[in-house]
Amino acid sequence: MPPVVVYTTPHCFYCISAKALLRRKGVEFIEINVADFPDRRAEMVKRANGLRTVPQIFIGTDHVGGCEELQALDGAGKLDSLLAG
């Protein structure tokens, strides 16, 4: 399984929902709280091609997008294959 990175902030409903979906699927992920680490926010923005909203989700080198994009991939049956690498 490729590494999964989720950039988040505390109390973000979409962040909580995205992490819950990944946990239901048994996916281990690295969570980076950008509220506490401004340099990590800059990293997120660069990796996400200028997007500043959270969550920003990466599976391996693929930028998935946010929570809605993650849910759409799951609903379309494409998330499992992306997670499998």
Buried (B, 14 or more C-beta within 10 A) or exposed (E): EEEBBBBBBEEBEBBBBBBEBBEEEEBEBEEBBBEEEEEBBEBBBEBBEEBEBBBBBBBBEEBBBBBEBBBEBBEEEEBEEBBEE
